[in-house]
Amino acid sequence: QVQLVESGGGLVQAGGSLRPSCAASGRTFSSYGMGWFRQAPGKERQFVAAISWNGGGSDYADSVKGRFAISGDSAKNTVYLQMNSLKPEDTAVYYCAGQVVAGLPLRFQGEYDYWGQGTQVTVAS
């Protein structure tokens, strides 16, 4: 059983920073990409950022471009999300996810095979 475990969420003032992380445990697997999605209360889960270990680079939602940065270690199936200049509208549960097939689009939830349980990020105004 593969598990993705997020940590590093929390409460921060607007303009502050957080750096949640996600690590895989359990059965080893080879991922070709990992991503972050978020779900705010009453809204659907949406794409935030993703990184391809297969030379596909990284991708960001327009709402976080220039403020968030995704990085990680493919050998350890670990991914980080550096979040700067946080806004109250960034408040959500943040989920990480992993793809085990190469070459799939990074933005679509259906293309991910493994999901974490989520970590809460709250940005106070």
N, C-alpha and C positions, 0 to 999 in steps of 0.2 A: 504494500500500500504506500503510495506516494502522498506526502503531506507537504503543503506549503504553509509556512507560519510567518505571519507578519508581526512586526513590532515597531515601536518608535513613534506611534501616533501620540496625540495628547492635545492639551489646550494651550493656545498661544494667542497673543494679541495681534491684531491686524498690523501688517508690516513685518512680522516676525518670520522665523524659519523653523522648519522641522525636516527630519531626514528619516522617514520610515524605511525599514528594510524587510526583505522577504528571503527566507532560506528554505531549501527543500530538505526533508528528512524522510526516513523510512526507506523503501526500496529505491535503489538508484535508478535514474533515468537520464536520458540524453535529451535535453531541450534544445530547440532551434531558435527559440525566442521567448522572451518573458515580457509581461506587460502589467500596467497598473490601470485599474478602472475604479470608479467611485460612484457611490449612490447616496444622494441627499434625501432627506425625509420627503416622502410623497412624490419622488421622481424616479425615473428609470435609471438603471446603472449605465454609466457612460464611459467611453474611452478617455484616458488621461495621457498615457505615454507608453511606449514600448520600445524594446531593443531587440535586434536580430543578431544572433551569434553567427549567422551564416553570411555575413558580409552585407546585410541589408541595412545597416545603420540603425538609426532611431527615428521615431516619429512622435509627434506631440499634437494634442488637441490645440486648436487656436486659442482657447481660453487660458492655457497655461504656458504657451510658447514664450520663451524669454524669461520666464520666472522659475520653471521647474527643469530639472535635469535628471535623466535616468542613466544609471551606470550599473555595472555588475561584474560578476565572475562566472563565465560559462561553465568552467570545470566544477564549480561548487553549486551551480544552479542558484546563485544568490543575486538579488537585484536590489538596488537602492533608488530612492526617489528624493532628490534634494529639492525641497520646496522653499523658495524665497519669496519675499514680498507677498505674503499670504493675505488673502482677502476673506471677509466673512462668507462670501459665496463659495469659497473652497471647502466649507464645512461639509463633511460627508464621511461615510465609512469607505475606506480605501482598501481595495482588494488586489492582490497580485495573482497572476495566472501564468501558466506555462504551456508552450506549444511543443509537441513532439514530432511534428511533421515540418519539413523544411519548405520554405517558399510560400507560406500562407500569408494572407494579409494580416497585418498587425492590429488593425483597428476594430476587428469584429469579434465579439465575445464568443460566437459559435465556433471560432477557429482555435479555441484554447481547450486543452484537455484536462488541466489540473487547476484548481482554485484554492486560495487560502480562505480563512474564516473572516478576515477583515480586521482593520484597525481603525478606531475612531479618530478623526482629526476635527477639532473644533477651533474656529478662529473667531475670537471675540472682537467686537467693534469698539 
